[in-house]
Amino acid sequence: MTLPHAENWGADEGVGRTALGVAMARAQESSSQCPLFTDPFSHLFVDAAAAMTPRLSEQQQCSATSYAATRTKWFDDYFLSASAAGLAQVVMIAAELDTRAWRLPWLPDTVVYEVDRPKLLQFKVETLKVSGAQPNTAYVPVPADLHDDWPQALRDAGFDPCEPTAWSVEGLLPCISTAAQHRLFERIGLYSARGSRIAVEAGLPPDGADVAAWLCAQRWEVTSIDAAELFSRYHRAAAPGGDESLGRNIFVEGRLL
């Protein structure tokens, strides 16, 4: 299956290739004997943009799958916990080709907003539509560049800043400057009602902003776990030959008091 826009959303560029690479890793994990999660849709994106999918060695693919699996599982657990706590408004910042709105069980009346690049969202939505896939809850794509006024685009799409929100920032921070990271979290803080939650994949300073410290200073109750601990939690081992910088990442979760 090849979609009209598969070649036009930046899959041949760094960020687009990364999105496809992670989709490929999720597809491989889903078909493994003991998967940490099941994403029945990830292979659709790989098939739709097959000519642009990154070519990795077996060792590189093993490493990518191991890291993507643990990261995906951690964010899945976060959303399930937030949903169980009654949060029905979800905002995923730069979710790329993940399909949580389609594959996770959500509470009735949950609304999932995804803020991402317009062409990527179009490719994602069209690919799933062609396959006949239906989201498990209300899904609202918000096409917006994160360098622009994405909070206004989010509000225009129906987002209510007075309601507690479950936010996620996954895979984005390594792609933007420290200054842009600060702006991102300032905006999230501005639009977060009391009781909101957030989950972030972050690098350790000086690679980027000290997310945990910033959230604490803004009245968020914070916990964090590093990548090595996360591998141990899910009984996975970091495969050799991968991106060593990923092993220095931390996963931060917060609740606004």
Backbone bond lengths (Angstrom), bond angles and torsions (degrees), N, CA, C in turn:
res aa  C-N    CA-C-N  psi(-1)  N-CA   C-N-CA  omega(-1)  CA-C   N-CA-C  phi
1 M - - - 1.463 - - 1.522 109.17 -
2 T 1.321 117.16 124.48 1.457 122.01 175.92 1.516 108.72 -125.30
3 L 1.313 116.86 123.28 1.449 121.75 -177.72 1.515 110.95 -92.27
4 P 1.354 117.52 153.69 1.453 120.92 -177.00 1.515 113.57 -56.84
5 H 1.328 116.91 -32.36 1.460 119.27 -172.81 1.529 112.78 -102.19
6 A 1.302 117.73 5.34 1.464 119.73 -176.17 1.519 112.12 -60.50
7 E 1.331 116.78 -32.68 1.453 119.30 -177.14 1.516 112.74 -89.86
8 N 1.332 117.63 -0.10 1.460 120.09 -171.83 1.521 114.99 -113.57
9 W 1.322 118.90 2.32 1.471 119.46 -174.66 1.520 113.00 -102.03
10 G 1.332 116.38 8.55 1.459 119.23 175.75 1.506 113.84 97.07
11 A 1.343 117.19 19.12 1.460 119.72 -178.62 1.519 111.98 -64.81
12 D 1.336 116.75 -21.82 1.455 119.53 179.55 1.524 111.86 -88.89
13 E 1.341 116.85 0.94 1.452 121.33 177.80 1.528 109.36 -100.60
14 G 1.333 116.59 171.20 1.457 120.64 -173.72 1.508 114.44 -55.77
15 V 1.334 116.90 -53.25 1.464 120.17 -176.20 1.520 110.98 -66.61
16 G 1.353 116.90 -40.71 1.455 120.38 179.27 1.514 112.10 -64.77
17 R 1.314 116.61 -40.99 1.460 120.54 177.89 1.526 110.70 -64.62
18 T 1.324 116.24 -36.00 1.465 119.61 177.04 1.521 110.56 -63.78
19 A 1.339 117.11 -43.56 1.466 121.24 179.22 1.520 110.92 -59.53
20 L 1.327 116.79 -43.63 1.460 120.46 178.13 1.527 111.40 -67.10
21 G 1.333 115.96 -38.87 1.459 119.36 178.61 1.516 112.21 -62.38
22 V 1.334 116.49 -40.04 1.467 120.51 178.57 1.525 110.19 -69.40
23 A 1.340 117.32 -38.51 1.464 120.17 176.25 1.527 110.21 -61.05
24 M 1.320 116.28 -40.97 1.462 120.58 177.91 1.530 110.44 -63.31
25 A 1.329 116.82 -40.18 1.466 120.75 178.25 1.523 111.01 -64.77
26 R 1.338 117.08 -40.97 1.470 119.54 178.66 1.524 111.08 -66.00
27 A 1.330 116.18 -37.28 1.461 119.49 177.92 1.525 110.69 -64.41
28 Q 1.324 116.38 -41.48 1.464 120.34 179.44 1.526 110.89 -66.20
29 E 1.327 117.22 -42.82 1.465 120.50 177.73 1.524 111.08 -61.99
30 S 1.323 116.73 -41.87 1.468 121.17 -177.45 1.520 112.25 -63.50
31 S 1.327 116.76 -28.64 1.463 120.51 -178.59 1.528 112.78 -94.76
32 S 1.338 116.97 3.44 1.462 120.37 179.61 1.528 110.73 -76.91
33 Q 1.317 116.97 170.51 1.463 121.05 -175.75 1.523 112.69 -68.79
34 C 1.319 117.85 -38.62 1.469 121.57 -178.86 1.531 109.42 -129.80
35 P 1.322 117.74 71.98 1.465 120.14 -175.70 1.524 112.52 -70.89
36 L 1.323 115.66 146.15 1.465 120.54 174.86 1.518 111.19 -73.35
37 F 1.308 117.10 -20.38 1.467 123.30 179.91 1.523 106.79 -159.00
38 T 1.310 115.67 168.53 1.463 120.26 175.47 1.518 109.17 -125.81
39 D 1.311 115.53 119.91 1.462 121.81 174.94 1.527 107.02 -116.74
40 P 1.342 117.38 96.44 1.462 119.78 -175.68 1.522 114.07 -76.23
41 F 1.340 116.80 -0.64 1.461 120.15 -175.10 1.527 113.93 -110.52
42 S 1.313 117.99 -14.64 1.466 120.13 -173.09 1.526 112.49 -60.73
43 H 1.329 116.40 -34.28 1.466 118.41 -179.15 1.524 111.68 -65.79
44 L 1.343 117.54 -22.87 1.463 120.43 179.62 1.521 111.10 -62.14
45 F 1.328 116.37 -40.77 1.465 120.24 -179.63 1.524 110.94 -69.75
46 V 1.320 115.87 -39.16 1.461 120.14 178.55 1.526 109.87 -63.32
47 D 1.340 116.67 -43.02 1.460 120.63 179.22 1.526 111.49 -66.84
48 A 1.335 116.51 -39.46 1.462 120.76 -175.68 1.519 112.52 -69.30
49 A 1.319 116.75 -27.30 1.467 120.72 -179.34 1.523 109.51 -124.49
50 A 1.333 115.51 42.26 1.463 120.54 -172.78 1.521 112.69 -57.16
51 A 1.323 116.59 -38.23 1.466 119.77 -176.77 1.523 112.01 -68.39
52 M 1.344 116.87 -18.84 1.461 120.64 -175.86 1.527 112.81 -107.43
53 T 1.330 116.70 -1.21 1.462 120.15 -179.64 1.525 110.04 -66.87
54 P 1.334 118.29 132.42 1.465 120.67 -178.77 1.523 112.26 -58.97
55 R 1.314 116.18 141.19 1.462 121.42 177.16 1.525 108.63 -96.80
56 L 1.321 116.16 115.90 1.459 121.35 -177.18 1.519 110.28 -117.59
57 S 1.320 115.41 152.17 1.458 119.26 172.45 1.525 108.61 -70.22
58 E 1.325 116.37 165.50 1.468 120.01 179.74 1.523 110.76 -59.28
59 Q 1.333 116.58 -39.93 1.458 121.02 -179.93 1.523 110.92 -66.85
60 Q 1.331 117.12 -42.74 1.460 121.18 178.75 1.525 111.03 -64.40
61 Q 1.340 116.78 -41.59 1.455 120.13 -179.81 1.522 111.28 -66.23
62 C 1.317 116.82 -38.59 1.465 120.96 177.96 1.522 110.56 -62.29
63 S 1.326 116.23 -43.40 1.464 120.81 179.19 1.520 110.98 -65.41
64 A 1.345 116.43 -44.52 1.463 120.70 -179.38 1.523 111.14 -62.88
65 T 1.323 116.51 -41.32 1.461 120.52 -179.41 1.521 111.06 -66.75
66 S 1.323 117.02 -41.45 1.462 120.88 -179.39 1.527 110.95 -61.59
67 Y 1.329 116.51 -46.02 1.463 119.53 -179.23 1.526 110.94 -69.62
68 A 1.333 117.28 -46.43 1.463 120.43 -178.75 1.523 111.31 -61.16
69 A 1.325 116.99 -35.86 1.464 120.67 -179.57 1.520 111.26 -65.69
70 T 1.334 116.79 -46.65 1.462 119.16 -179.36 1.525 111.04 -66.82
71 R 1.319 117.02 -40.39 1.464 120.09 178.97 1.528 111.04 -64.24
72 T 1.322 116.50 -46.24 1.461 120.52 -179.53 1.523 111.00 -61.00
73 K 1.327 116.41 -43.73 1.464 120.64 179.97 1.522 110.87 -61.63
74 W 1.331 117.02 -42.06 1.467 120.32 -179.89 1.527 110.78 -62.34
75 F 1.317 117.71 -45.65 1.462 119.94 179.08 1.529 111.14 -67.92
76 D 1.322 117.70 -37.60 1.469 120.04 175.83 1.526 110.38 -58.32
77 D 1.328 116.72 -47.48 1.466 120.87 -179.78 1.527 110.88 -61.32
78 Y 1.310 115.94 -38.92 1.471 120.35 177.83 1.521 110.75 -60.51
79 F 1.316 117.56 -48.13 1.463 119.98 -178.29 1.525 111.80 -66.33
80 L 1.315 117.30 -38.73 1.463 119.91 177.92 1.523 110.91 -63.88
81 S 1.329 116.96 -38.78 1.464 121.25 177.71 1.523 111.27 -66.97
82 A 1.328 116.67 -43.70 1.463 120.46 179.04 1.521 110.71 -63.48
83 S 1.326 116.19 -40.18 1.463 120.37 178.72 1.523 110.76 -65.33
84 A 1.332 116.73 -42.14 1.464 120.68 178.62 1.523 111.55 -63.26
85 A 1.346 116.46 -27.03 1.467 121.07 178.51 1.523 112.06 -82.32
86 G 1.334 116.55 -2.18 1.456 120.36 174.89 1.509 116.00 99.74
87 L 1.326 119.22 2.82 1.461 120.45 178.29 1.523 109.65 -74.30
88 A 1.319 115.74 121.50 1.463 120.87 -175.40 1.523 112.87 -113.13
89 Q 1.332 116.93 4.94 1.465 121.22 176.80 1.528 107.98 -119.08
90 V 1.318 115.77 119.89 1.461 122.27 -173.70 1.519 109.30 -122.80
91 V 1.328 116.67 133.92 1.465 121.26 175.13 1.519 108.58 -127.76
92 M 1.319 115.64 117.96 1.459 121.93 177.22 1.521 108.29 -105.02
93 I 1.327 115.69 115.85 1.455 121.43 179.53 1.526 108.96 -89.43
94 A 1.336 116.27 118.61 1.467 121.61 178.93 1.526 111.63 56.97
95 A 1.330 116.43 52.24 1.469 120.76 179.28 1.524 112.11 -71.51
96 E 1.326 116.25 -15.40 1.458 122.68 -179.85 1.529 110.66 54.64
97 L 1.333 118.70 -122.36 1.462 120.47 -171.19 1.525 113.45 -102.28
98 D 1.320 117.65 16.79 1.461 118.78 173.43 1.532 108.93 -72.37
99 T 1.328 116.59 154.22 1.469 120.62 -173.09 1.522 111.72 -125.70
100 R 1.323 117.19 41.86 1.470 119.10 -176.54 1.523 112.85 -61.73
101 A 1.316 118.00 -32.31 1.468 119.46 178.52 1.522 110.72 -63.75
102 W 1.322 116.95 -24.09 1.461 122.30 -178.82 1.526 112.53 -95.90
103 R 1.317 118.04 -30.55 1.465 119.20 -168.99 1.524 115.48 -109.55
104 L 1.341 118.94 -16.51 1.461 120.05 179.26 1.524 110.70 -94.09
105 P 1.339 117.48 150.07 1.468 120.17 173.88 1.526 109.05 -79.90
106 W 1.308 117.46 126.68 1.464 122.06 -178.05 1.516 110.35 -116.58
107 L 1.318 116.09 153.75 1.458 120.29 173.56 1.522 109.89 -64.67
108 P 1.339 117.30 150.93 1.462 119.69 174.13 1.530 110.19 -55.63
109 D 1.315 116.35 144.36 1.469 123.85 177.94 1.528 113.60 75.62
110 T 1.324 118.09 4.54 1.464 119.46 175.13 1.525 110.04 -68.18
111 V 1.323 115.79 139.74 1.464 121.76 174.81 1.525 108.10 -120.18
112 V 1.316 116.07 124.90 1.462 121.88 178.77 1.523 108.99 -106.47
113 Y 1.334 115.95 117.80 1.459 122.23 175.34 1.529 108.15 -102.34
114 E 1.316 116.00 134.64 1.458 120.78 174.77 1.524 109.34 -119.91
115 V 1.327 115.50 119.70 1.462 121.27 178.70 1.521 108.17 -101.75
116 D 1.327 116.30 118.52 1.465 119.20 -178.79 1.520 109.87 -161.70
117 R 1.323 115.34 177.03 1.460 121.21 -179.46 1.523 110.38 -60.59
118 P 1.334 117.08 137.68 1.466 120.75 -174.99 1.526 114.22 -54.53
119 K 1.327 118.33 -47.62 1.464 119.98 -176.00 1.521 111.62 -68.17
120 L 1.323 117.09 -35.76 1.460 119.51 177.94 1.524 110.41 -65.57
121 L 1.331 116.79 -45.33 1.465 119.99 178.07 1.522 111.14 -60.87
122 Q 1.327 116.62 -40.29 1.461 120.12 179.65 1.525 110.67 -62.63
123 F 1.322 115.97 -45.95 1.463 120.48 177.80 1.527 110.85 -59.48
124 K 1.310 116.49 -44.56 1.462 121.70 -178.40 1.526 111.14 -62.94
125 V 1.322 116.27 -51.51 1.466 120.86 -176.60 1.523 110.90 -64.82
126 E 1.338 117.48 -42.44 1.463 120.43 -179.24 1.527 111.26 -66.21
127 T 1.324 116.81 -40.05 1.462 120.11 179.59 1.528 110.74 -62.03
128 L 1.317 116.92 -45.08 1.464 120.66 179.78 1.525 111.38 -68.56
129 K 1.324 116.44 -36.89 1.463 120.41 179.66 1.519 111.08 -64.73
130 V 1.330 116.76 -43.41 1.461 120.91 179.36 1.524 110.89 -60.61
131 S 1.330 116.68 -34.56 1.467 120.71 -178.91 1.525 112.77 -77.71
132 G 1.336 116.62 -12.12 1.458 120.71 -177.35 1.512 114.14 86.47
133 A 1.326 117.22 7.27 1.469 120.54 -179.59 1.519 110.93 -68.98
134 Q 1.329 116.45 141.13 1.456 122.55 178.83 1.529 109.22 -122.22
135 P 1.337 118.26 136.21 1.467 119.74 177.88 1.521 111.12 -66.36
136 N 1.325 115.97 153.45 1.462 121.79 -180.00 1.518 112.98 -83.31
137 T 1.312 116.84 -2.60 1.459 121.89 179.64 1.515 108.41 -157.14
138 A 1.324 117.48 179.90 1.463 120.30 177.81 1.528 109.44 -64.59
139 Y 1.314 115.75 126.84 1.461 121.52 -177.17 1.520 109.10 -121.83
140 V 1.344 115.98 127.83 1.460 120.96 -177.72 1.530 109.18 -127.27
141 P 1.335 117.72 105.31 1.461 119.11 174.60 1.523 110.07 -74.95
142 V 1.320 116.45 138.22 1.468 121.78 -179.92 1.528 107.71 -121.89
143 P 1.333 117.14 92.79 1.464 119.83 -179.30 1.524 110.24 -70.33
144 A 1.314 116.83 115.91 1.462 120.41 -178.26 1.519 109.51 -163.97
145 D 1.320 115.41 141.36 1.459 121.17 172.56 1.522 107.71 -81.79
146 L 1.312 117.31 132.51 1.462 120.39 -176.56 1.525 112.82 -67.72
147 H 1.326 117.24 -11.92 1.463 120.26 175.22 1.528 111.11 -82.79
148 D 1.333 116.30 -11.93 1.465 121.18 -179.40 1.528 110.14 -100.48
149 D 1.330 116.17 -166.27 1.466 120.93 -177.21 1.527 110.26 -84.56
150 W 1.331 116.01 68.94 1.462 119.47 -179.11 1.527 113.07 -66.99
151 P 1.358 120.54 -29.76 1.467 117.98 176.73 1.529 112.75 -60.75
152 Q 1.332 117.26 -36.84 1.461 119.31 178.12 1.523 110.49 -67.81
153 A 1.333 116.46 -40.06 1.461 119.70 176.62 1.525 110.48 -62.04
154 L 1.318 116.24 -37.04 1.465 121.26 178.27 1.525 110.51 -65.15
155 R 1.315 117.17 -44.73 1.463 120.75 178.76 1.522 110.63 -65.47
156 D 1.313 117.00 -40.24 1.464 120.39 178.54 1.527 111.30 -61.97
157 A 1.337 116.53 -26.72 1.465 121.09 -179.52 1.523 112.61 -82.50
158 G 1.354 116.97 -5.94 1.459 120.47 177.24 1.509 115.56 116.75
159 F 1.321 117.78 -2.03 1.458 121.70 179.41 1.523 111.05 -61.78
160 D 1.349 116.19 137.24 1.462 122.25 -179.93 1.527 109.63 -112.84
161 P 1.342 118.25 105.82 1.467 120.48 -178.30 1.521 113.79 -67.35
162 C 1.326 117.48 -10.58 1.469 120.63 178.55 1.525 112.11 -84.01
163 E 1.330 116.84 -9.96 1.457 121.60 179.46 1.531 110.21 -99.94
164 P 1.336 118.00 141.35 1.468 119.65 176.45 1.530 110.90 -57.87
165 T 1.302 115.59 141.39 1.460 121.84 -174.45 1.522 110.70 -126.51
166 A 1.323 116.19 143.15 1.466 121.66 169.84 1.524 107.33 -99.23
167 W 1.333 116.30 107.76 1.460 122.78 -178.49 1.526 110.27 -96.52
168 S 1.332 116.11 151.74 1.465 119.88 170.09 1.519 109.79 -140.97
169 V 1.328 114.57 142.51 1.468 122.35 175.18 1.523 105.92 -132.19
170 E 1.324 115.67 100.63 1.468 121.65 -171.53 1.528 110.20 -121.82
171 G 1.326 115.87 121.81 1.457 119.87 174.56 1.513 115.83 75.01
172 L 1.325 117.86 4.00 1.467 121.27 -173.81 1.522 113.74 -92.49
173 L 1.322 117.72 -43.73 1.466 120.80 -167.60 1.527 114.46 -56.67
174 P 1.342 119.71 -36.33 1.468 117.95 177.86 1.526 113.64 -64.41
175 C 1.330 116.57 -15.94 1.468 120.70 -175.81 1.521 113.08 -93.86
176 I 1.337 118.33 -5.64 1.462 120.49 -176.75 1.527 109.93 -128.63
177 S 1.323 115.38 160.14 1.462 120.80 -177.21 1.528 110.98 -71.23
178 T 1.330 115.30 164.81 1.461 120.18 176.88 1.518 110.74 -61.06
179 A 1.339 117.14 -39.35 1.465 120.64 178.19 1.519 110.87 -62.59
180 A 1.334 116.76 -41.02 1.464 120.62 178.56 1.522 110.81 -66.88
181 Q 1.328 116.86 -33.86 1.461 120.10 176.55 1.525 110.66 -63.46
182 H 1.322 116.20 -43.77 1.464 120.04 178.44 1.530 110.73 -61.00
183 R 1.331 117.44 -43.61 1.472 120.75 179.04 1.521 110.54 -62.29
184 L 1.331 115.98 -41.25 1.459 120.18 180.00 1.519 110.99 -58.85
185 F 1.329 117.24 -49.01 1.466 119.98 -176.79 1.526 112.17 -72.75
186 E 1.316 117.49 -29.58 1.466 119.84 173.93 1.525 110.31 -62.99
187 R 1.320 116.11 -41.67 1.466 120.14 179.51 1.523 111.02 -68.55
188 I 1.316 116.77 -42.20 1.462 119.75 177.43 1.523 109.93 -60.39
189 G 1.328 116.98 -44.23 1.462 120.55 178.79 1.511 112.44 -61.55
190 L 1.320 116.48 -39.15 1.460 121.18 -178.92 1.524 111.79 -64.67
191 Y 1.333 116.55 -31.04 1.463 120.66 -175.63 1.530 112.68 -106.09
192 S 1.315 116.74 20.43 1.465 120.66 -179.54 1.522 111.00 -108.85
193 A 1.328 115.68 122.63 1.462 121.15 174.47 1.524 109.64 -81.66
194 R 1.314 115.74 160.10 1.461 120.56 177.44 1.526 110.01 -55.36
195 G 1.323 116.10 136.89 1.459 120.73 -177.67 1.514 113.54 93.82
196 S 1.338 116.68 -5.84 1.463 120.11 177.00 1.523 110.17 -64.99
197 R 1.322 115.54 157.50 1.459 121.42 177.42 1.524 109.42 -127.39
198 I 1.322 115.16 159.89 1.461 119.78 179.28 1.518 109.45 -146.68
199 A 1.326 115.94 144.37 1.464 122.62 174.41 1.519 107.67 -130.36
200 V 1.334 115.75 130.41 1.463 121.12 -173.31 1.523 110.59 -136.43
201 E 1.320 115.71 134.80 1.457 121.74 166.98 1.520 107.13 -95.16
202 A 1.309 117.42 120.02 1.467 120.96 -173.39 1.519 110.59 -134.63
203 G 1.324 114.80 156.83 1.454 120.52 172.29 1.515 109.51 -90.89
204 L 1.302 116.13 160.75 1.461 119.69 176.32 1.525 109.75 -78.50
205 P 1.329 118.08 140.40 1.466 119.38 172.83 1.542 108.66 -56.22
206 P 1.356 120.58 145.73 1.468 126.01 8.83 1.517 114.94 -89.00
207 D 1.349 118.38 14.39 1.455 119.88 -179.72 1.521 112.55 -66.90
208 G 1.319 117.51 -21.94 1.450 120.54 -178.25 1.507 110.47 -169.22
209 A 1.322 116.02 -167.81 1.455 120.84 -179.78 1.531 110.12 -66.89
210 D 1.322 115.92 150.37 1.461 121.23 174.20 1.522 106.73 -83.21
211 V 1.323 114.67 88.19 1.465 121.13 -171.78 1.522 111.33 -61.34
212 A 1.324 117.20 -45.59 1.464 120.25 -177.96 1.520 111.24 -60.82
213 A 1.335 116.96 -44.41 1.466 120.60 -179.72 1.518 111.03 -65.36
214 W 1.323 116.67 -41.08 1.467 120.01 179.93 1.527 110.56 -63.16
215 L 1.330 116.90 -46.02 1.463 120.31 -179.42 1.525 111.04 -62.79
216 C 1.320 116.89 -42.38 1.467 120.31 178.09 1.526 110.91 -58.59
217 A 1.322 116.27 -41.74 1.464 120.61 -179.23 1.523 112.24 -67.20
218 Q 1.338 116.15 -20.85 1.466 120.88 -179.85 1.534 112.35 -102.42
219 R 1.338 116.65 22.84 1.468 123.23 173.93 1.536 113.52 73.65
220 W 1.321 116.66 26.27 1.454 119.65 171.11 1.528 108.56 -94.53
221 E 1.319 116.41 136.37 1.467 121.90 172.43 1.525 107.26 -84.25
222 V 1.328 117.14 121.40 1.463 120.89 -165.35 1.524 112.67 -120.97
223 T 1.327 115.41 140.88 1.462 122.56 166.94 1.527 107.05 -129.10
224 S 1.326 116.24 155.04 1.463 118.70 179.42 1.520 110.07 -147.53
225 I 1.323 114.80 158.08 1.458 122.10 178.08 1.517 107.23 -145.54
226 D 1.329 117.14 139.54 1.457 118.02 -179.92 1.528 110.33 -89.12
227 A 1.323 115.21 169.07 1.459 120.23 -173.71 1.525 112.05 -60.52
228 A 1.331 117.06 -39.05 1.468 119.99 -179.55 1.525 111.18 -62.16
229 E 1.328 116.51 -42.82 1.468 120.66 178.35 1.522 110.81 -65.79
230 L 1.333 115.42 -35.38 1.457 119.41 -179.63 1.525 110.67 -67.43
231 F 1.325 116.93 -41.90 1.463 120.11 175.13 1.527 110.10 -57.37
232 S 1.321 116.63 -43.16 1.461 120.89 -179.51 1.525 111.04 -65.43
233 R 1.322 116.75 -41.40 1.464 120.70 -179.38 1.523 111.05 -58.08
234 Y 1.323 116.02 -41.26 1.464 120.27 -176.06 1.530 112.76 -98.14
235 H 1.344 115.35 13.24 1.466 121.26 176.09 1.525 111.77 56.61
236 R 1.309 114.21 45.25 1.457 121.24 175.68 1.524 109.25 -119.72
237 A 1.314 116.02 156.33 1.459 121.48 177.16 1.517 108.70 -117.23
238 A 1.317 115.93 139.16 1.458 120.11 176.68 1.523 108.44 -67.53
239 A 1.329 116.22 121.90 1.458 119.93 -178.27 1.525 110.54 -77.14
240 P 1.327 117.86 142.30 1.470 120.09 178.73 1.523 111.19 -69.76
241 G 1.325 115.46 158.09 1.454 119.79 175.12 1.504 114.63 88.70
242 G 1.326 117.97 4.52 1.452 120.77 -178.97 1.514 112.10 -96.08
243 D 1.313 115.30 -169.20 1.460 121.93 178.54 1.530 108.41 -75.89
244 E 1.321 116.74 109.31 1.461 120.36 -175.85 1.524 112.44 -64.30
245 S 1.331 117.38 -26.15 1.465 119.88 -179.24 1.520 111.58 -64.27
246 L 1.345 117.46 -27.56 1.462 120.17 179.67 1.523 111.04 -64.13
247 G 1.309 116.80 -31.52 1.458 120.65 179.57 1.513 113.34 -67.23
248 R 1.340 116.73 -14.75 1.463 120.97 178.67 1.525 111.98 -94.74
249 N 1.325 116.81 -0.73 1.460 119.59 -179.18 1.525 111.31 -71.35
250 I 1.326 114.17 154.69 1.462 120.53 173.96 1.524 108.62 -125.47
251 F 1.309 115.45 155.28 1.461 122.18 -178.86 1.523 107.64 -117.49
252 V 1.310 114.86 117.13 1.465 121.87 -171.30 1.522 109.58 -111.98
253 E 1.321 115.83 132.83 1.465 121.46 176.61 1.522 108.65 -124.76
254 G 1.321 116.55 136.97 1.454 120.17 -177.99 1.517 112.89 -139.09
255 R 1.335 114.83 155.56 1.471 121.89 175.17 1.520 107.66 -131.56
256 L 1.329 116.68 128.51 1.459 121.33 -177.04 1.520 110.17 -77.97
257 L 1.322 116.10 122.02 1.465 121.74 -177.26 1.523 111.22 -82.76
